[in-house]
C-alpha cells in the first residue's frame, strides 16, 4: 500500500513554529515509511519525499525556515542512506540471484526468506547432480572410446597372427629352398652338378623369400609398436574414466548419460575444473589418432599379406615348373642316350664282325704257318714258275701282290681295332651318362615331391589365399639376369 500525503488546511491556528515542527515530523515519518515499505530496497527516495514536502509546503514560508528544513532533510536522508548501505553489506548479496523462482513478484525482499537453508541445500544438490551427469557423459564417452580401441587392438592382433603365420610359412619355404639346393648337389656326375636354370631359379626364389621375410618382419615390428600404442591409449582412457567416475557413487546407474549431441557440444570446451578436462580431451584425441593409424596399418598389412602370398606362390610355382622342365629335359636326354647307346652297341658288334673278317683274310693271305701245309699250286718254286723265270724281265707279280695285300689288311685291321675301341669307349660313356641322367631325374623328382609335401596350404586363411589367387604374379615378377633369363627360356623351350 502506497502512502499518500494529505493536504493541510489553509487556516492557521497557533504559532508557525508549532506548525512547522509538526510538518517536519509528518515528512520524516512519511520518508521513513517509504524507505522501509515492503518490496523496496533500502535506498533514499529523495525525489518522492521532495515532492511530498512540496505538497506539505505552506502558503506563507520563510526563507530561513526553508533552508533549515532542507538541511535537516539532507542530513536525515544521508543518515538513512548510510544505514541502508550498512544493512546491504551485512546481508547476503546472492539471495535474489540464487533463488529467481522463490517469488513471482518483481521487487525482492531486503531480507532472506525463512527457507534459505533448504534452498541453498537444494541448489547445491542440483549443481552436484548436473556435474555428475556431465561427468557420466564424459565417462561414457571415454569408455566407449576405450571399447573401440580394444576392438581395434583385437583386429590388429588378428593381423599380427596372420603376419606371424606368413613368416613361419616363408621360413619353411626358405628351409625347403635350401634343402632343394642341397638335394640337387647329389646328382652323380660332375657334368650334372653344374649350375643350370633350375639352380638360378632356386637362387632367385631364395632372394625373393628373403626380401619378403625382411618386409614382413618390418611390418610385424610396426604392428607390435602399434599394439603397444593401442594398449597405452586404452589404459589412459580407462584411467581417465576411473578418475572421472570417482564422483558417480551416489548417481543411479539406471539413468541416462545424456545425448551424444549435447556431449559433443560440451566436449568442445575444456576446463581443468569442469567435467571435461584437458587431459580427457588429449587422451581422446590421441586414441582417435591411434585408431586411425591402426586402421591404415591393418589395410597396409592386409595388402602386404595378399601380395606376399601371391609372390610366394608365383615363385614357388615358377621353381617347380623349372624343375619339371629340367626333369623333362633330363628324361628326353636319357631316352636319346638309350637310343644312341643301343646304336653304338650295334656298331660295336658290326665292327667286331668286320675285324674278324679282316683278320681271317689276313691270315689267309699269310698262308699256313707250317711250310709243309703249303699246296703245290701255291709254291713259288713250282716247275711252271721256274720255266717262266728263265728269261730276264719275266717276274710274276704274285709275291708283290701278296705282300701288298697283307700290308693293306694289316692296316685295315689296326684301323678297325682302333674304331672298335673308340666305339666301346663311347658306348661306356653313353651308359654312364644314361645312368647319371636317370639318377639326376630321380633327384629332381625327389626335390619336387619334397617341395610339394612341405608346402602347407592351410598356413594362411582362405580369404587371403583367394585374394592372392585373384592377383597372381607372372614369371616376369622374378628379377633374373640376362644369362639366367636365357637359361630359363631354354628350359621353357625344352
C-alpha angles and dihedrals in degrees: 000000000000118000114239121201115230116222114241125233122263095232111099117210120179130002121329094237089060090051094045092052091052092048091051091051091050092049092048091051091047091051093049091048091052092047094050102037119123119272095026130101119240095263127128115260096207099159093053094045090048090052090048089049088052090053090050092049111118123229094246111051135169123224094225093050091049092051093050090047092053091050092050091046092051093047092049091048091050092049092048091047091052091050092049092049091050090050090051091052092050096047123075111266098205097065096103096035095049096047109036091152096048094091131022093208120099095225116071128217116252091228130055119260123253091254095059095120093049091048092049091050091048092049090050092050091049092049092048092046092051090048090049092050092051090046088052089053090051091046092049091051091049093049092046089052089048088053091052090049090050092050090049089050090053091051092046090048088055090053089048089055089051090051092051092048090049090050090050089051092050091048088051090050090050089052090048089049093052091046090049092052091046091047093052089057088068092074107127111234129051091243091059094052095061116111114268138169093286090055090050090049090051091051090049090050090051092052092046093050091046090053091048090049091051093049094047092047089054090049090048091053090050090048093051090048091050091048089054090050091050091049091049091048091049092050091049091049092049091046091052090045091050091048091050091047092062090092097046100079095102096040115097113247093216093068124098118260093218135259123308092233093057091046091050091052091048091050092062091074121055130193130173090232097039126091090256105057127188088251090059091048092049092049092048093049091047091049092048091050090047092050091049091050090048092052091050090047091050091052090048092048092048091051090045092050092049091048092045092051091049093048092045092051092044095051092043091050091045092053091046091049090048091051091047090051090048090051090048090050091048093049091048090052090046091055091048089049090051091052093045093047089053091050090047092052089050090051090049091054091047092048091049091053090048091051090050091052092048091048090050091049091047090051091049091049091051091055128216120334093230119060092218089065093059111111121236094244090054097053117105093215096059115134096254093054093046092052090048091052093058092090119063117253094024098115117150116230092219095103094045092049091050091050093047093046091050091051092048091049090049092053092047090049093052092046092048092049090052091049090048090053092050092048090051092050091047090050091051090047091050091050090049091049090047091053090047092050091049092050091044091052089050091049093049091046090052089049091052092047090049092049093049093047095047094052109097108206091187092061093099132037117271092240092061091044091052090049089050092048090057090055102044114170121227126232090264090071088077109082108227131174123244094261091045091050091051092051092046090050089049090052091049091051091051 
